[in-house]
Amino acid sequence: MTKQPRTLLLFYVLVAYVALQFIWWSYLLTSMSAEVMAQKKAIIENTLINEEEKRIALKNITKKHHNRISMIVGEGSVFLGLLLFGIYRVKRSFERETELANQQKNFMLSVTHELKTPLSAIKLNLQTLLKRKTDTETQRIILNRTNEETDRLDHLIDNVLMASRMESSSVTFKKSKVDLADFLNKFISRYEVEERVKIEIIEDAEIFGDDQLALPLIFSNLIENGLKYSDALVTIRVGIDNQNVFAEIADKGKGIPQSEKRKIFDRFYRMGDEETRSNQGTGLGLFIVKSIADKNNIQITLKDNQPSGTIFRLTFAK
């Protein structure tokens, strides 16, 4: 038996013991109160001769007995309620800690894999250039591949550093007026995925945002997420809806199950098992997107793309 099930079993044993002790002491207090009541009744019956005094005395002790029982039941109910609430919170805390520990384990596995893969590719490309005579075109292809792997490594490191900075609130954003269409066209050409990304400008739109840090990180992570899970084009639509500027990043992948949608923005969270998952990633991309969006008054919503895929919609504050 692993440590986790043993800890959970111990927790349930302690809960059962406390519950049994509570029931036992409640029974004892009630029994003792009933015994005291019976003894007082016997004393009254044997000592008082006047029937009216006897009736009043019996009525008084009966009332006190009922009050005592009500007090035991009331205090017991409060204690039981607090106990059950405490048990629930402890259990939820334990489950969250376990889930976070598993996510951190998956994160370490994925980061190790994500670091080794581009480094191995870069090393192989450099060894090829050093050990083999290659023509100019082949050298150009190898160097382009090396550059792509370097960009991938740089993006991973940026995400890890940004996630740490977001949690420590040590990042600031410098906002200015940004032509969203112009920004996206320049960004996509710099991102070197223009052949797989399509931009649709429904309406020209200008926003007030950070085009040096916030917007590049948001769009790079959402675009990469779409490219990762879909072989088809990723479409970015820009327009104005109810006087609010929006941008939609739509892919045609498998989509996100309804049960997973509330978790995808959690730190380290990734669907499936890290050891059997085929897609790359660290579980930080969407966490960073949501964190930056919240700090820049950008609303992010998720909906299904039809007939398949996912749409992330960014709505920018006026």
ZAPALUM-351773 format. One record per residue: residue in three letters; z, x, y of N, C-alpha, C in turn. Coordinates in pm, whole numbers, plus 50000, padded with zeros to 5 digits. Layout:
! residues N
AlaZXYZXYZXY
...
//
This chain:
! residues 318
Met500005008549881500005000050000500005008850123
Thr499165005850223499075014050343500245011150435
Lys500355019350539501475018050632501445004650705
Gln500225000550746500114988250823500604976050745
Pro500124973350621500644961950546502144962950520
Arg502664975250498504104976950474504894972950598
Thr504424977050715505084973350840505064958350861
Leu503934952150833503804937650848504704930450750
Leu504794935550628505664929550527507124930450570
Leu507544942050622508904943850670509204934150784
Phe508234932250872508394922950984508644908750932
Tyr507844904350834508004890850779509344889450705
Val509784899950637511084899550568512204897850669
Leu512154905350779513184904250883513174890350947
Val511964884950970511854871451027512474861250932
Ala512174862450803512724853250705514244854350698
Tyr514774866850706516224868850702516904862350823
Val516334864450943516894858551064516864843351056
Ala515764837751004515644823250993516684817650896
Leu516844824350783517844819750684519254820750740
Gln519554831650812520874833150873521134822150977
Phe520094818751053520224808251153520544794851086
Ile519804791850979520034779250906521434779050846
Trp521874790450790523184791250725524314789350826
Trp524234796250939525294794951040525294781151104
Ser524134775151119524074761451170524774751851074
Tyr524544753850945525184745650842526704747650844
Leu527134760250855528574763150857529264756750978
Leu528644758051096529234752351215529334737051205
Thr528284730951153528304716351137529364712051037
Ser529454719450926530444716250822531864717950874
Met532104728950946533444731351001533814720651102
Ser532824716751185533104706151282533454693051212
Ala532734690051102533024677851027534414678450963
Glu534794690450912536124692050851537224690350955
Val537034696451073538024695151181538154680451221
Met537034673751228537024659451263537824651351161
Ala537594654151033538304646950928539814649450933
Gln540204662050961541634665550970542294658551089
Lys541594658151203542154651351321542294636351296
Lys541334630551227541424616251194542644613651105
Ala542854622551009543994620950918545314622050993
Ile545384631451087546614632951167546884620451249
Ile545824615151310545964603051392546414591251306
Glu545804589951191546164578951103547624579751060
Asn548134592051043549494593750991550554594051100
Thr550174597051223551184598551328551264586851425
Leu550144580351448550144569251544550334555851471
Ile551234547451530551514534351470550754523451545
Asn550724524851679550034514951760548534515251732
Glu547974503751693546564502951655545634505751773
Glu546034501251892545184503352009545124518252044
Glu546284525052041546314539552066545524547151960
Lys545664542251836544934548651725543424547251747
Arg542984535251789541544532851809540994541751921
Ile541764542652030541334550852144541264565552105
Ala542284570152031542314584151989541134587351896
Leu540864578351801539724580451709538394580351784
Lys538334571351883537104570651962536884583552039
Asn537944589252096537844601652174537424613552087
Ile538054614751971537704626351887536304624751828
Thr535884612151803534514609851754533494613751860
Lys533834609951987532934613752097532844628952111
Lys533994635652104533994650252113533214656551998
His533354650551879532604655651763531104654451786
His530694642851834529254640751862528764650351970
Asn529584652352073529204661852179529064676052123
Arg529994679652033529944692951973528674694551888
Ile528354684151809527144684751727525914685651816
Ser525884677751926524754678152019524614692052080
Met525754698352112525714711752169525154721752068
Ile525614720551943525114729551837523614727851819
Val523184715251813521754712551794520944717451914
Gly521454714652038520734718852159520614733852170
Glu521744740752157521724755352166520924761552051
Gly521044755351933520274760151818518784758551840
Ser518394747251902516974744751928516424754952028
Val517234757752133516804767752232516674781452166
Phe517684785052086517644797852016516434798651924
Leu516194787651850515064787651757513734788651831
Gly513644781351945512424782052024512164796052076
Leu513224802452131513074816252180512744825852066
Leu513364823451951513104831951835511644830951792
Leu511144818651781509754816651740508774822451843
Phe509104820751972508254826352077508244841652069
Gly509444847452048509524861952036508754867051915
Ile508874859751803508154863551682506644863351707
Tyr506194852751775504754851451805504284862951893
Arg505064866151999504654876952089504664890452020
Val505654892851936505714905551862504514906651767
Lys504224895651700503084895651606501774897951679
Arg501594891151795500364892851872500254907251925
Ser501394912651969501404926452018501044936151906
Phe501594933651788501294942151672499804941251638
Glu499254929251641497834927451610496954934451713
Arg497344933351843496554939951947496614955151933
Glu497814960351903497944974751884497124979551765
Thr497144971751658496364975251539494874975051569
Glu494454964551642493034963451678492614974851768
Leu493474978351866493164989351957493115002651882
Ala494025004451787494025016751708492735017951627
Asn492285006851569491035006851494489845009751585
Gln489875003751705488795006151800488765020551847
Gln489945026351868490005040351908489505049551797
Lys489825045751673489305053451559487795052751556
Asn487265040651574485805038951576485195046551694
Phe485925046551807485425053651924485305068651895
Met486315074351833486275088551802485135091651705
Leu484955082851605483845084851511482505084251581
Ser482355074251669481075072451736480815083551837
Val481845087651913481655098452010481295111451939
Thr481975114151829481645126151751480185125951708
His479755114351659478365112951616477405113951734
Glu477765107251845476895107151962476785120952026
Leu477835129052017477775142652071476975151951981
Lys477205150751852476545159851758475045157451748
Thr474635144651757473205141551738472325148051844
Pro472565146051975471705152752073471855167952072
Leu473075172852047473265187252042472465193451927
Ser472465186751813471695191551698470205191451728
Ala469755180851795468325179951830467935190751930
Ile468795193052031468515203352130468475217152064
Lys469435219751976469485232551906468235234651820
Leu467825224151749466635225051664465385227651748
Asn465265220751861464105222851948464045236952003
Leu465205242152045465235255852098464925266151990
Gln465445263751869465145272851758463655272751726
Thr463055261151736461615260051711460825268351813
Leu461215267351940460525274852044460725289952028
Leu461925293851983462235308151970461585314551848
Lys461495307051737461075313051610459595310751577
Arg458975301451647457585298451614456695300151736
Lys455475304251707454485304851813453855291051826
Thr453975285251942453445271751965452545271852087
Asp451565262652085450675261652201451385254552316
Thr450735254352429451335248752550451675233952535
Glu450775226152472451025211852457452215209152366
Thr452325216752258453465215152168454755218752238
Gln454715229652316455915233552393456325222452490
Arg455335216252554455625205552649456295193752578
Ile455795190152458456375179052382457805182252342
Ile458035194552293459375198552250460335198652369
Leu459885203752481460745204252600461055190152652
Asn460085181152645460335167252686461385160752597
Arg461265163352467462265157852374463645163652402
Thr463675176752432464945183152464465535177152591
Asn464685174452688465145168352813465705154452788
Glu465055146752700465535133152667466915133752601
Glu467095143352510468385144752443469475149252542
Thr469075157752639470015162052742470445150252828
Asp469475141552863469795129552941470735120352863
Arg470475119252733471335110852648472765116352646
Leu472885129352634474205135752633474885134052769
Asp474125135552876474655133953010475145119653033
His474395109752982474775095652996476075092852920
Leu476215098652802477435096752724478645102452797
Ile478505114552849479625120852920479975112953045
Asp478955108153116479205099953236480005087453200
Asn479655081153089480355068953047481815071753013
Val482055082552941483435085952903484265088953027
Leu483695096853119484425100153242484645087853329
Met483625079253338483755067353421484795057753364
Ala484825056253232485815047453169487225052253202
Ser487425065353199488735070953232489065068653379
Arg488085070453466488325068553610488575053853643
Met487895044853575488085030553601489485026253562
Glu489995031653453491335027953407492425033553499
Ser492155044853561493145050853650492925046753796
Ser491905038153818491585033153953491325044554051
Ser490705055354003490455066854089489005067654135
Val488275056554127486875056554167486695047354287
Thr485905051754382485595043654500484085041954510
Phe483675030954571482255027854582481875026954730
Lys480745033054764480235032854901479065023054908
Lys479285012154980478305001454984477425002155108
Ser476184997755090475244996755200474204986255163
Lys473324983055256472274973355226471264979555130
Val470944972055025470054977154920468964966854892
Asp467704971254900466594962854855466554963754704
Leu466944952954636467144953454492465854956554417
Ala464734950754459463454953254393463064967954407
Asp463194973354529462854987354553463754996554472
Phe465054993354470465995001454392465615001654244
Leu465304990054187465004989154045463724996554010
Asn462694995454092461435002454064461635017554065
Lys462385022554162462665036854167463565041154051
Phe464545032654020465485035953913464785036553778
Ile463925026953751463225026453622462305038553606
Ser461615042353712460735053953702461525066653678
Arg462725067353736463595078853715464235078453576
Tyr464405066353523465055064353394464135067653277
Glu462835068753302461825072653204461725062953086
Val461875049953116461675039953011460765028853063
Glu459955031953165459165021553229458205014753134
Glu457795021953026456875015652931457565005152845
Arg458875004852843459614995052763460414985252847
Val460324986752979461074977953069460094971353166
Lys460214958253178459344950553268460194944553379
Ile459744945953503460454940453617459674928653673
Glu460344917353687459754905453746460514901953874
Ile459844903053987460454899754115460064885454150
Ile460964876254128460714862154160460764860054310
Glu461774866154374461904865954519462464879254564
Asp461964884254678462534896454734463984893954772
Ala464854903554741466284901354764466934914154814
Glu467844912354907468614923454960470094920854934
Ile470794930954887472214929454857473004940254930
Phe474314938754928475224948754985475944955054868
Gly475534967354832476114973554713476014988654716
Asp476534994754609476555009254595475395013454506
Asp474335018854566473135022654490473195036954439
Gln474335043754462474475057554413475295058354285
Leu476215048954267477105049654150477185036454076
Ala477575025854144477815013054077476555007254015
Leu475515005354097474294998954046473605007253937
Pro473465020553954472855028353845473615027253713
Leu474945027553719475725026553594475605012753531
Ile475635002253613475504988653560474144986953493
Phe473074990153564471744987753510471394997253395
Ser471845009753402471535019053293472185014553163
Asn473435009953171474125005453050473534992452995
Leu473194983153083472614970453036471204972552980
Ile470424981153045469074984052995469154991252861
Glu470025001252853470165008552727470654999352615
Asn471544990152648472024980452550470874971952498
Gly469994967452590468844959452549467854967352466
Leu467574979752504466644988052429467174991452290
Lys468484992852282469114996752156468964986052049
Tyr469074973452090469094962551993467784954751987
Ser466764959552055465494952452054464344962352058
Asp463314959751978462104968051980461104963052083
Ala461324950852134460414945052232460794949452373
Leu460034944652471460304947952610461654942352654
Val462304949752740463484944752811462994940352949
Thr463284927952985462784922253110463914921053212
Ile463644925953334464604924553443464004914953545
Arg464684903853567464224893953665465144894153786
Val464544894053904465294894054028464884882054111
Gly465844874754165465534863154247466754858254322
Ile466604846354379467694840054454467914826054399
Asp469164822854367469514809754313470694804354393
Asn470504792854458471554787054543472054797154646
Gln471094804154707471364814154812472094826454761
Asn472254827754629472884839654570471824848154501
Val471834861054531470914870254465471364872554322
Phe470404872454229470764874854089469774884654028
Ala470224890953921469364899353838469694896453692
Glu468674893853613468864891153470468224902153388
Ile468974907253291468464917253197468354910453062
Ala467144908053017466904900152896466244908552788
Asp466774907652667466154914252553465834903952446
Lys465104908252344464704899152237465224904052102
Gly466434909252103467054914051979467664902851898
Lys468644906351815469274896451728470234887251803
Gly470644891451921471604883351996473034886651957
Ile473964880152024475394882452001476024869651947
Pro476674870251831477324858151775478334852351873
Gln478484839251868479394832351959480814837751949
Ser481234841151827482604845951805482844859751866
Glu481774867251894481914880751946481804881452098
Lys481304870652160480974871252302482174874252391
Arg483344869152355484514871352441485084885552426
Lys484594893052327485144906452302484254917752351
Ile482974914752381482014925752402482324934352524
Phe483114928952621483454936852739484754944552722
Asp485374943652603486614950952577486324965852558
Arg487254973952600487114988452583487074992052434
Phe486125000452396485915005652260485294995352165
Tyr485164982852209484744972752111483274974052077
Arg482994973951946481624973551895481614964651772
Met480534957251758480434948251643480174956251516
Gly480824952151407480594958651278481514970351253
Asp481274977351144482084988751101481395001651145
Glu482155010451210481585022751263480955031451155
Glu481505031151035481025039950930479745034850867
Thr479435022050885478205016450827477225011750933
Arg477605012051060476745007351167475615017051190
Ser474415011951209473255020551229472955023151377
Asn473335013851466473055015451608474005025551672
Gln473455032851771474265042751841475125035851946
Gly476135043051994476965037552100478425041452083
Thr479195039252191480615042852191481535031052216
Gly480985019552254481825008152287482365008852429
Leu481785017452513482245018952651481285012852752
Gly480015011552715478985007352810479284994052878
Leu479514983552799479744970352857481114969452923
Phe482084977052873483394977852939483234983353080
Ile482414993853094482164999853225481434990053315
Val480424983253260479664973353337480584962753395
Lys481444957153310482354946453354483364951653457
Ser483884963653433484874969253525484264971853663
Ile483064977553665482394980253793482014967153861
Ala481514957553784481134944653841482334937853907
Asp483474938053841484684931853897485094938454028
Lys484974951554035485394958854155484404957454270
Asn483194952654240482154951254342481774936754367
Asn482644927454323482404913154344481054908654289
Ile480734913854172479514909754102479934901653980
Gln479454889453973479774881053858478784883853745
Ile479294886153626478424888553512478644877853406
Thr477564871653364477624861253261476654864553150
Leu476924858653036476144861552917475614848452859
Lys474344848252823473784836552758472724840952658
Asp472364831652569471364834652467469964834152526
Asn469124843352480467714842952515466974834952408
Gln466004827352446465274819252349463884825052324
Pro463464826152199464144821152077465174830852019
Ser465214843252068466204852752017466524862852126
Gly467694868752115468074879052210469204874952301
Thr469424882952402470554881252493470114883052638
Ile470734875652728470494877052871471814879752942
Phe471884890953012473014893753100472584890453242
Arg473344881653305472994877353443474024882853540
Leu473554889953640474394895353747474174886953872
Thr475264881553926475184873754049475964881254156
Phe475264884854264475854893454368476464884954478
Ala477644889154522478324881954631477524883054758
Lys477604872854842476854872754968477404883355063
//
